Amino acid sequence: MPKLVNSSQLTVHRNATTVNRELKTVNCRRRRQGFTLIELLIVITIIGILASIILASYGSIQAKSRDLIRKTDLQTIKKALEAYKQDKLGLYYPRCDPVDNQCLLEGTTEPFTLLSPTYIQSVPKDPKNNYGYIYAPWNPTDPFGPECDNINTFCTSYLLVACFENINNPETTLVVGAFPCGSLVWSNQRARYDVTPN
């Protein structure tokens, strides 16, 4: 609180001078010039902590959003595959060209050209890396093996695969070790989301 002094007792340049009989206030504190170094460090630390929390939660929200897009993409591809099968009298799904029977739904593979643009305008791809999802047709009753790599084999079933970024998603299967997701092989733990026919 400012100190009250009697102006008749106020000393200016060591000379006793009477200004008037009113009470004057004298502020004994010096005026500060900016912030101290410790105050600046505290503020910068608090801003850094808040920024890291916001960025972490924002990244998590983006990953969940991309997972939702992946789920929707696979359901869209599934509808196109079912429409394709209906046009083939309900007998079979498109087969794959590759020998390993896991083809990516890219623009150069047979399932892509068979589905687009008749059954789907464009086959969706992974929202993060723009790679195709894995499509693996098969026939569980084929005596020569379930793979549909033979031109005479009818593919009566399939598996669509996407990898989710959120490994805690209850709709996924946790896969440990290397597992292909699109054109990439993701290592460590990955959440695999599968879609099969009804």
C-alpha positions in Angstrom: 0.0 0.0 0.0 1.4 3.5 -0.8 2.8 5.4 2.1 1.0 8.7 3.1 3.2 11.6 4.1 2.5 15.1 5.0 3.6 17.4 2.2 4.9 20.0 4.7 7.5 17.4 5.7 8.4 16.4 2.2 12.1 16.7 1.4 13.2 17.5 -2.1 16.9 17.6 -2.9 17.6 17.7 0.8 16.0 21.1 1.2 12.9 21.3 3.4 10.2 22.8 1.3 6.6 23.2 1.9 4.5 22.5 -1.1 1.0 22.9 0.4 -0.9 21.4 3.3 -2.5 18.5 1.3 -1.6 14.9 1.9 0.4 13.4 -0.9 1.0 9.8 -1.8 4.5 8.6 -2.4 5.0 5.2 -4.2 8.1 3.6 -2.7 8.3 0.8 -5.3 10.5 1.0 -8.4 9.0 0.6 -11.8 9.8 -2.8 -13.4 11.2 -3.0 -16.9 9.8 -6.3 -18.4 9.9 -9.9 -17.2 12.6 -11.8 -15.3 14.3 -14.8 -16.9 12.6 -17.3 -14.5 9.2 -15.9 -15.3 9.8 -16.3 -19.0 11.1 -19.9 -18.5 8.0 -20.8 -16.5 5.6 -19.4 -19.2 7.5 -21.1 -22.0 7.4 -24.4 -20.1 3.7 -24.2 -19.5 3.0 -23.3 -23.2 5.2 -26.3 -24.3 3.3 -28.7 -22.0 -0.1 -27.5 -23.2 1.0 -27.7 -26.9 2.2 -31.2 -26.5 -1.1 -32.3 -24.9 -3.1 -30.7 -27.7 -0.9 -32.2 -30.4 -1.1 -35.7 -28.9 -4.9 -35.5 -28.6 -5.2 -34.1 -32.1 -3.1 -36.9 -33.5 -5.2 -39.5 -31.8 -8.4 -37.9 -33.2 -7.0 -37.9 -36.7 -6.0 -41.6 -36.4 -9.5 -42.6 -35.2 -10.9 -40.6 -38.1 -8.7 -42.4 -40.6 -9.8 -45.7 -39.1 -13.4 -44.8 -39.6 -12.7 -43.9 -43.2 -11.0 -47.4 -43.7 -14.0 -49.1 -42.2 -16.3 -47.2 -44.5 -14.1 -47.9 -47.5 -14.2 -51.7 -46.9 -17.9 -51.7 -46.6 -18.1 -49.8 -49.9 -15.9 -52.3 -51.6 -17.9 -55.1 -50.1 -21.1 -53.7 -51.7 -19.4 -53.5 -55.0 -18.2 -57.1 -54.7 -21.7 -58.3 -53.8 -23.1 -56.4 -56.8 -20.5 -58.1 -59.0 -21.5 -61.5 -57.7 -25.2 -60.8 -58.3 -24.4 -60.1 -62.0 -22.5 -63.5 -62.1 -25.7 -65.3 -61.1 -24.6 -65.3 -57.5 -21.8 -67.8 -58.2 -18.5 -66.0 -57.7 -16.4 -63.0 -56.9 -13.6 -61.6 -59.0 -10.4 -63.6 -58.7 -6.8 -62.3 -58.3 -4.0 -62.3 -60.8 -1.1 -62.7 -58.3 0.0 -66.3 -57.5 -0.1 -65.6 -53.7 -3.8 -64.8 -54.1 -3.5 -61.5 -52.1 -3.9 -58.7 -54.5 -4.0 -55.1 -53.6 -7.0 -53.1 -55.0 -4.8 -50.9 -57.1 -5.5 -49.5 -60.6 -3.6 -52.3 -62.4 -5.0 -55.4 -60.8 -7.9 -57.5 -62.2 -10.4 -56.9 -59.3 -10.0 -53.2 -59.7 -10.7 -53.2 -63.4 -13.6 -55.6 -62.9 -15.2 -53.5 -60.2 -14.6 -50.0 -61.5 -16.4 -48.1 -62.9 -19.4 -50.5 -63.3 -19.9 -51.4 -59.7 -18.0 -48.6 -58.0 -16.9 -45.3 -59.4 -13.4 -45.6 -58.0 -12.0 -48.2 -55.6 -11.0 -46.4 -52.4 -7.5 -46.5 -51.0 -6.0 -46.1 -47.6 -6.4 -42.4 -46.4 -2.9 -42.2 -44.9 -0.6 -43.8 -47.5 -2.9 -44.0 -50.5 -2.2 -47.7 -51.0 -4.9 -50.2 -52.0 -6.6 -52.5 -49.4 -5.8 -56.2 -49.5 -8.4 -58.4 -51.3 -8.0 -62.2 -51.0 -10.6 -64.3 -52.8 -10.9 -68.0 -52.1 -13.0 -71.1 -52.4 -13.1 -73.2 -49.3 -14.6 -76.2 -51.1 -12.0 -76.4 -53.9 -10.2 -79.8 -53.7 -7.0 -78.2 -55.3 -6.8 -75.6 -52.6 -8.8 -72.6 -51.4 -6.8 -70.1 -53.5 -8.5 -68.7 -56.6 -5.4 -68.5 -58.7 -6.7 -71.1 -61.2 -8.8 -69.6 -64.1 -11.3 -72.4 -63.7 -11.8 -71.9 -60.0 -14.9 -70.0 -58.8 -14.1 -67.7 -55.9 -17.0 -68.2 -53.6 -15.7 -66.1 -50.7 -13.1 -63.4 -50.0 -11.3 -61.5 -47.3 -10.8 -57.7 -47.3 -8.1 -56.4 -45.0 -7.2 -53.0 -43.6 -4.9 -52.1 -40.7 -6.2 -49.6 -38.2 -3.9 -47.2 -36.4 -5.9 -47.5 -33.1 -4.7 -50.9 -31.7 -7.3 -50.7 -28.9 -10.3 -50.8 -31.3 -12.5 -53.8 -30.2 -13.5 -54.5 -33.8 -10.0 -55.5 -34.8 -7.7 -58.4 -34.3 -4.3 -57.6 -32.8 -1.5 -58.9 -35.0 2.0 -59.1 -33.6 5.0 -59.1 -36.0 5.2 -58.2 -39.7 1.9 -58.0 -41.5 1.2 -56.5 -44.9 -1.2 -53.6 -44.9 -1.7 -52.3 -48.4 1.7 -52.1 -50.0 3.5 -51.6 -46.7 4.6 -54.2 -44.1 3.9 -52.7 -40.7 6.0 -54.2 -37.9 5.2 -54.6 -34.2 1.6 -54.6 -33.1 -1.1 -53.7 -35.6 -4.9 -53.8 -35.4 -6.2 -55.9 -38.4 -9.7 -55.2 -39.5 -11.3 -57.9 -41.7 -14.4 -57.9 -43.9 -15.9 -61.1 -45.3 -19.1 -61.9 -47.2 -22.4 -62.0 -45.3 
